[in-house]
Amino acid sequence: MAEHKLKTPLSDADVQKLRIGDTVRLSGTIYTARDAAHKRMIEGLDKGQPLPFDIKGSLIYYVGPSPTKPGAVIGSAGPTTAYRMDPYAPRLMEIGMKGMIAKGKRSEAVKEAMQKHKVVYLGATGGAAALIAKCIKKCDIIAYEDLGPEAVRRLEVEEMPLIVVGDAYGGDLYIEGRKQYEVR
């Protein structure tokens, strides 16, 4: 297992050097979106409308941050469970998204699309929302403000600690990680 420092936007080469179990310190611009925002983005694409940000090389963090306290950049920003975005993720991969940040297992359709489009799934530790928030240096709502915590935000992150839980080769840490502890 290797350690990587990555800066957004990601390229195919960035993604292809990552394997499940590797650790990543991510810096640069990432975007937030949860269920409602994903639904709107896909509906917009279906109508020929552009996304609210450049999807090429981007990473989407599945998070709905808590309210921001005075003097803070963002409230607690822990990951949400990824499978709720599974119906939408392959479409975003098709048009250039290179990574997703969340927690939890992914569908076979998402894992197949990750291999086809060279995309990585990075895990953020659930329960470490305050720690993750410290890595977020800037936060701006850029779309769907009416969705409150689920609005799309542009985040500037520094050294965000993540682990590769799904790689572009079909590796799945939720499956492979368990195997080493199973009784044979």
C-alpha positions in Angstrom: 0.0 0.0 0.0 1.3 3.4 -1.0 0.8 7.0 0.1 -0.1 9.6 -2.5 -0.4 13.4 -2.5 -2.8 14.4 -5.2 -4.0 17.8 -6.5 -7.2 18.3 -8.4 -8.2 18.1 -11.2 -7.3 14.4 -11.5 -6.0 12.8 -14.7 -6.3 9.2 -15.9 -2.7 8.8 -14.9 -3.4 10.0 -11.4 -6.3 7.5 -11.0 -4.4 4.6 -12.6 -1.6 4.7 -10.0 -4.1 4.2 -7.1 -4.9 0.8 -5.7 -7.3 -0.2 -2.9 -5.8 0.4 0.5 -3.6 3.3 -0.6 -3.8 6.5 1.4 -4.3 9.8 -0.3 -3.8 13.4 0.9 -6.0 15.4 -1.5 -5.5 19.1 -2.1 -7.3 21.5 -4.6 -10.9 22.0 -5.6 -13.6 19.4 -5.0 -17.4 19.7 -5.2 -20.2 18.6 -2.9 -23.4 16.9 -3.9 -25.9 14.5 -2.4 -29.1 12.9 -3.6 -31.2 15.9 -4.4 -28.3 17.7 -6.2 -27.4 14.7 -8.2 -31.0 14.3 -9.3 -31.1 17.9 -10.4 -27.8 17.7 -12.2 -28.9 14.6 -14.2 -32.3 16.2 -15.0 -30.4 19.2 -16.3 -28.1 17.1 -18.4 -31.2 15.4 -19.8 -32.5 18.8 -20.9 -29.2 19.8 -22.4 -28.2 22.2 -19.6 -24.6 22.5 -18.4 -23.6 21.3 -15.0 -22.9 24.0 -12.3 -19.2 23.2 -12.5 -16.6 21.7 -14.8 -16.9 18.0 -14.4 -13.6 17.1 -16.2 -11.1 15.7 -13.7 -13.4 16.6 -10.8 -14.2 14.8 -7.6 -17.6 14.9 -5.9 -17.7 14.6 -2.1 -21.0 13.2 -0.9 -21.6 15.4 2.1 -24.3 17.7 3.5 -22.3 19.8 6.0 -23.9 20.9 9.3 -24.4 24.7 9.8 -21.3 26.8 9.9 -20.4 28.2 13.3 -19.2 31.8 13.5 -15.6 32.1 12.4 -15.5 28.7 10.7 -15.3 27.9 7.0 -17.8 25.0 7.1 -19.7 23.0 9.7 -18.9 19.3 10.4 -18.4 17.7 7.0 -18.6 13.9 7.4 -19.3 11.6 4.4 -22.7 10.3 3.6 -23.4 6.8 2.3 -22.5 6.5 -1.3 -25.1 4.0 -2.7 -27.8 6.6 -2.8 -25.8 8.3 -5.6 -25.3 5.1 -7.5 -28.1 5.7 -10.0 -26.4 8.9 -11.1 -22.7 8.3 -10.8 -22.1 6.4 -14.1 -23.5 9.3 -16.1 -21.2 11.7 -14.4 -18.2 9.4 -15.0 -19.1 9.2 -18.7 -18.7 13.0 -19.0 -15.4 13.3 -17.1 -15.8 12.9 -13.3 -12.6 11.2 -11.9 -13.4 10.6 -8.3 -16.0 10.3 -5.6 -15.6 10.7 -1.9 -18.0 9.0 0.6 -18.4 5.9 2.7 -20.1 2.6 2.0 -20.3 0.0 -0.7 -21.0 0.7 -4.4 -23.2 -1.1 -6.9 -21.7 -3.4 -9.6 -22.8 -0.8 -12.2 -20.8 1.9 -10.5 -17.7 -0.4 -10.2 -18.0 -1.3 -13.9 -18.2 2.4 -14.9 -15.2 3.2 -12.7 -13.1 0.6 -14.6 -14.4 1.8 -18.0 -13.8 5.5 -17.3 -10.8 5.3 -15.0 -12.4 6.7 -11.8 -11.5 6.3 -8.2 -13.7 6.0 -5.1 -12.1 7.4 -2.0 -13.3 6.8 1.5 -13.6 9.5 4.1 -13.8 8.3 7.7 -17.3 8.5 9.1 -17.3 10.0 12.6 -14.3 12.2 11.7 -16.4 15.1 10.4 -14.7 17.8 12.6 -11.2 16.6 11.5 -12.3 16.6 7.8 -13.7 20.1 8.2 -10.2 21.3 9.3 -8.9 20.3 5.8 -11.5 22.6 4.1 -10.0 26.0 3.6 -12.8 27.6 1.6 -16.4 26.9 0.9 -18.8 28.5 -1.6 -22.3 27.5 -2.5 -22.4 27.4 -6.3 -25.8 25.9 -7.2 -29.1 24.8 -5.8 -29.0 27.0 -2.7 -32.6 26.1 -2.0 -31.4 22.6 -1.1 -29.8 23.8 2.1 -27.1 21.4 3.3 -27.5 19.5 0.0 -26.7 22.6 -2.2 -23.7 22.1 -4.4 -20.6 23.6 -2.9 -17.1 24.3 -4.2 -14.5 23.4 -1.5 -10.8 24.2 -1.4 -9.1 21.4 0.5 -5.6 20.9 1.8 -4.2 17.4 2.6 -7.7 15.9 3.1 -7.0 12.3 4.4 -8.6 9.6 2.3 -8.2 5.9 1.5 -8.8 4.2 -1.8 -11.8 1.9 -1.3 -12.5 1.4 -5.0 -9.9 1.6 -7.8 -10.0 1.7 -11.6 -9.1 -2.0 -11.8 -12.2 -3.3 -10.0 -10.6 -3.5 -6.6 -13.1 -3.1 -3.7 -11.6 -2.7 -0.2 -15.0 -3.6 1.3 -14.6 -7.1 -0.3 -10.8 -7.5 -0.3 -10.3 -6.1 3.2 -12.7 -8.6 4.7 -11.0 -11.5 3.1 -7.9 -11.2 5.2 -9.9 -11.6 8.4 -12.3 -14.4 7.3 -11.9 -17.8 8.9 -11.0 -20.3 6.3 
